[in-house]
């Protein structure tokens, strides 16, 4: 991400972007946001997702989405459930269960750049 850029981090594997940026020493070069309202800081992972550490501001969700809808995002990091051979990305269904899209549609529709984060396998992921 370029210096001064504003990005969004989605839930799932993408929520580790803030930690990687901190490890690399570049976390202060750009601003990460989360759809629940945090602006800046380091994004939390897993069940704590949505709460950032050392935020610059916290907006209500409606205002955060107004910012996104207005084209405020330079980049977004979004997780996916599946990608087909044509590059179509599915985010709403995991293991046959419909989970919904969350803010994915709003965020991906107006971001200047989308970076999809996930694991690609043929069939299923096995440990």
C-alpha positions as MATLAB code, in Angstrom:
seq = 'XXXXXXXXXXXXXXXXXXXXXXXXXXXXXXXXXXXXXXXXXXXXXXXXXXXXXXXXXXXXXXXXXXXXXXXXXXXXXXXXXXXXXXXXXXXXXXXXXXXXXXXXXXXXXXXXXXXXXXXXXXXXXXX';
ca = [
       0.000    0.000    0.000;
       1.386    3.409   -0.874;
       2.125    6.079    1.723;
      -0.936    8.075    2.719;
      -3.380    5.538    1.277;
      -6.627    4.603    3.010;
      -7.622    0.954    3.037;
     -10.276   -1.379    4.365;
      -9.575   -4.731    5.973;
     -12.213   -7.451    5.822;
     -12.873  -10.321    8.204;
     -11.147  -13.680    7.753;
      -7.612  -14.211    6.515;
      -7.451  -10.542    5.425;
      -7.715   -9.352    9.033;
      -4.000  -10.048    9.530;
      -2.925   -7.182    7.232;
      -2.483   -4.755   10.137;
      -0.222   -7.154   12.035;
       1.935   -7.753    8.971;
       2.236   -3.989    8.431;
       3.335   -3.536   12.045;
       5.922   -6.328   11.741;
       7.268   -4.720    8.562;
       7.463   -1.301   10.249;
       5.117    0.439    7.829;
       1.844    0.530    9.825;
       2.056    4.324   10.244;
       2.491    4.953    6.503;
      -1.206    4.422    5.680;
      -4.616    4.231    7.343;
      -6.577    1.005    7.718;
     -10.310    1.061    8.380;
     -12.866   -1.561    9.341;
     -16.543   -1.358    8.386;
     -17.611   -1.291   12.042;
     -16.061    2.186   12.398;
     -12.391    2.135   13.472;
     -10.061    4.406   11.503;
      -6.324    3.783   11.817;
      -4.477    1.621   14.273;
      -3.929   -2.110   14.062;
      -6.858   -4.334   13.141;
      -7.840   -7.116   15.527;
      -8.198  -10.696   14.366;
     -10.664  -13.524   14.832;
     -13.501  -13.019   17.327;
     -12.080   -9.578   18.231;
     -12.368   -8.403   14.607;
     -13.945   -4.981   14.360;
     -12.012   -3.486   17.261;
      -8.717   -1.813   16.350;
      -5.852   -1.019   18.712;
      -4.570    2.597   18.803;
      -7.267    3.971   16.505;
      -7.157    7.544   15.239;
     -10.963    7.795   15.265;
     -14.086    5.679   15.607;
     -17.018    6.458   13.330;
     -20.509    5.059   13.519;
     -21.005    2.370   10.879;
     -23.331    4.542    8.787;
     -20.694    7.276    8.499;
     -18.015    4.713    7.686;
     -20.108    3.374    4.812;
     -20.814    6.936    3.627;
     -17.026    7.353    3.411;
     -16.732    4.094    1.458;
     -19.646    4.949   -0.858;
     -18.066    8.335   -1.563;
     -14.939    6.681   -2.951;
     -12.722    7.173    0.100;
     -10.924    3.836   -0.216;
      -7.709    3.476   -2.178;
      -7.508   -0.264   -1.536;
      -9.402   -3.023    0.236;
      -8.185   -6.387    1.490;
     -11.052   -8.875    1.353;
     -11.248  -12.574    2.125;
     -13.173  -14.959   -0.106;
     -14.932  -18.294    0.209;
     -14.453  -19.473   -3.364;
     -13.118  -18.391   -6.746;
     -14.093  -20.180   -9.949;
     -12.050  -20.760  -13.100;
     -13.374  -17.486  -14.578;
     -12.287  -15.344  -11.636;
     -15.766  -14.961  -10.144;
     -15.454  -14.482   -6.388;
     -17.968  -15.940   -3.926;
     -18.091  -14.665   -0.367;
     -21.535  -15.652    0.868;
     -21.398  -19.438    1.216;
     -19.055  -21.592    3.328;
     -19.322  -25.400    3.318;
     -22.779  -25.162    1.769;
     -24.088  -22.746    4.419;
     -25.178  -19.253    3.408;
     -23.429  -16.684    5.608;
     -24.227  -13.497    3.683;
     -21.945  -10.924    2.105;
     -21.578   -8.427    4.951;
     -20.110   -5.176    3.640;
     -18.287   -6.894    0.765;
     -20.480   -5.505   -2.014;
     -20.400   -1.902   -0.795;
     -16.666   -1.967   -0.109;
     -15.547   -3.719   -3.300;
     -17.808   -1.610   -5.544;
     -16.145    1.700   -4.679;
     -12.545    0.829   -3.750;
      -9.866    1.834   -6.276;
      -8.071   -1.510   -5.857;
      -9.230   -4.864   -4.481;
      -6.811   -7.429   -3.081;
      -8.396  -10.814   -2.409;
      -6.878  -12.872    0.405;
      -7.437  -16.577    0.819;
      -6.318  -20.131    0.198;
      -6.918  -21.783   -3.158;
      -7.372  -25.555   -3.301;
      -9.033  -27.965   -5.688;
     -11.892  -29.363   -3.634;
     -11.222  -28.612    0.000;
      -8.452  -27.613    2.385;
      -7.072  -30.534    4.382;
      -4.714  -30.260    7.357;
];
